[in-house]
Amino acid sequence: MSAVMVAMGPGPSTAPPSQLPAERGQLIADLDHAQQIIDTTSSSGAELASAGRFEQLATAALAGEPKRYQRATVAMLTGTAARALGADLAAAGALHTLVAPRPALPPWKIISPPSASTLLGYFRGAGRRFGLAWEYLAAIEFIETKFGRVAGLSTAGAAGPMQFLPSTWAIYGRGDIHSPRDAVFGAARYLASNGAPSDMASALYHYNPSSDYVHAVEDYAASIRADPRAYYGYYYWQVIYAKRGGAVILPVGFPRRRPIRIGSLLGGWPG
């Protein structure tokens, strides 16, 4: 890929765009700016939402490019943004192998999750009780249901924000499988019973027997550990559903609210 000039980024109070720019240099500037918003403790919820969703769109677009272009794009970013996008692309590559496009939309409801601070309290509390790093719990719920946005069964019959099979919940769960707090504590209990924290890879493999799943959880957990503010960007990522003919965003309020074709937001990417 030939070198490109990096466009001047937006001002500090400007939200990232809701659609990806067509020019790679501008994408780099917007990604750096989005990461700056995420890493700023005074950023508002609206600012964090726009920044997190922009990073999600960029990850979705770049994940479709050859690896050499992905690496070149990451190399053009500044420190924290480069590390974050590198982890996100690695996780996206791993998760891609686990998701087959479906012919129809799912029978789910997409709901508003508990606040980021409330969930963070659950993750940290469960991590302390069971002696494991809270970032793994956050990464699992992020992958499974985008922090509880998905209300519905998986194709395997798993339920709740941490996606437990009822038979597994009967052993490790306490309370309500659909309760955000109970589900997080149940997941921590399950991991601790299967090797955590001394062998997290094994514990995660018990949670979902796929090495690609384990790698994705580890990538996201490492991203949050390296930059705890990354959690607040991930919190605002939306539910993307792999549907034949093109992936769609399922917004909060689905199925009353119509899905959004993700291709309409990518500005012609991969580019």
N, C-alpha and C positions, 0 to 999 in steps of 0.2 A: 504494500500500500504506500502510495506517495505521501510525503509529509504535507500537512495542511497547516495554515495559520490558524491559531486559536482566536476566535472572536472575543471581543470584549464582553464580559459578563454583565448581567443586569445589576442594578443597584441593590443594596442590602435589604430594602423593604419590598422589593419586587418579587412576587411569587413566580416559581417556574411555570412554563406554559403547560396547558392541559394536553397538548399534542406535541410530538417530537418534531424538532426542526429538521429540515431536509438536508442541511449542511453539517458535516461532521464536526467542524470547528466550533460551531454554535452549540452542538450537543455537548461537547467537552465543557464549554463555559457554563452551560446550564446545569450539568451534573456537578461541577465544582460548587456552583451556587446553591444547589439543592442540599449538598452535604454541609455547606456552611450553615444553612438554616437548621438542619437537624442537629448540628453540634452546638448551636447557640441555645443556652438554657432559657433565654427570655422569649424564644419563638412561641407564637400563639398556636393553638390547635389547628386553626385554618392554614397557617403557614406550614406547619409540620405535615398536614394532610397533603397539601400541594407538592411538597418536596418528596415525601415518601412515595406518592403515586407516580411522580415523574421518574424516580429511580426505578420503580417497578416496570413502567413502560419501556424505559431504556434497556433494562435487563431482558425483557421479553423480546425486544427488537434485536439486540446484539446477540442473544442466544441462538438466533437463526443464522448468524454469520460464521464463516470459517474461523477456526481457532486462531489463526495467525492475525486476522483482523481484530478479534477480541483482544488479544494480547497487545496489539499496537494501540488500540483505543485506551486500554487500561494504563499503558505507559505514558499517555499524554495527560493523564489526570494528576492532580496534586495528591499529597500523602494519604489523608484519610479517605478521600473519594476513591483513589486508586485501590486501596485495600478493600473497601466496601464492595466496589463493583467486581473486583476479582473474586471475592468470596461468593457474591450473588451469582455470577456466571458459572462458577464451579458447582454450586448447589443446583442451579437450573439445569445444567447438563446432566447431573445425576438423576434428578427427578423426572426429566424427560423420558428416561427409559422405563419409568413406572406408570406412565399415563398413556392410555390408548384413547384416541378420539372416539366419542360416543355419537350414535346417530341422533339422539334426542336430548333435550334439556332435562336436568334431573328434577325429581319431585321434592325439591328442597324449598325452605324459606331462608332468605338471607336477612339476618337481624343485626341490630346494633350490638356490639360487644360491650362488656363492662369497660369502664374507663381504663386508660393505660396505667394509671397509678394504682387502681384497685387490683388489676391483674398482677402488677409488679409485686404488690404485697402478698398475693397468693403464691407466686413463684418463689419469692424469697423465704416466705414462711415454710413452705413445703421443703425447700432445699435445706433449710436449717434443721428441720425436724428429722429428715432422713439422710443428712450428711452428704448432699450432692450439690453441685453448682447449679444455681437457679437458671442459668442461661440455657441449659439443656431442656428444661421444662418449657421455657419460652419458645425455643426453636421447634419443639414438637408441636405445641399448640398452633404455632404460626404455620407450620406445614400442613397440619391436619385440617384445620378449620378457619385459618386466618383469625386466630384469637377468639373463636367462638361465633363467627359470623354465620357459619353454615349450621342450620338447624334441619337435620334430616339424616337418614341412614346412608352409609357407604354401600357400595355394591356388595360388600361382604357382610353387611348387617351391623357394622359398628355404629355406635351412637354417642352423642354428647360431644362437648367441645374438645375432649382429648381422644375421641373415637375408640371407645372400648367395645369389644364384643360383650354381649350380656353375660356369657359364661365366664369370661375373664373378670368382669366387674363383680360377679358374685363371690369371687375369691379375694380380690384385692381392693374392691371399692368399699366405701363407707358413705352411706347417705344416698344422694340422688345422682345418677349417672349424668343428668343434664345440668347439674349445679356447677357453675364455673369453679367455685372453690373446691367442692368435693372431687371434681374430676381431676384437678391439678394435684391434689393430695393423693388421689388414687394412683395417678401416673408415677408420682415420686415413690410411693410404696411399692409399686410394681418394679420399677427400676432397681430399687434397693434390694428387692428380693431376688434379683437376677444378675447381680454382679456389681452394681453401682455402689460406691464411686470408684472402686479399685479397678474395675474393668468396664468402663463405660461403653466401649464398642460392643462387648458381648451383651450388656444390658439393653442397648438400643436395638441390637439384632433380635433380641427376644420380643421387643415391642413391635417391630416390623421386620420379618426375616428377609431383608434385602441389604446387601452391602451398599448399594447406591443410596438407599434411605439413610443408612448410618452415616455415609459421607455427607449427605445434605444436612442432616442435623448437626454434625460436627462443624460444617462450614458456617452455618448460621450462628451456632453457639460461639464459635471462635470470633466471628465478626462482632458480636455483642460484647464479648469479653474484652476484645481489643479496644472497643469504643462503646461504652455503655449507652451513649446517646443513640446508637444505631437502633436500639429497641424502639425508640419513639418514631423512627422512620418506618420500620417494619409494621408497627401497629396500624398504620393507615393503608397498608397494601390491601387491594380489593381481591375478591374471589374471581379468579380466571378459570373458566371451564373449557376443557378441550372438547370441542364439538366438530364433527365432520363438516368440512366446508369452511372452517375458520373458528378460532377460539373466540370466546365472548367473555365480557365482564358481567358478572351477576351482581348488580348493585343492591345495597340495602333496600329492602322493600320488595325484592323479587319473590314471587312471580307477579305481583301487582305492577311493579316497575319492569319495563322491558329490558332485556339484556342489550349490551352495547358491543358491537363488533369491534374487537381490539384492533383489527386492521385499519379501521377508520381513524385511529389515534396515532398511528405509527409514522405518518407522513411519508409513506413510500419506502420505509425501511423493510428489510435490510437494504442498506444503501452503500 
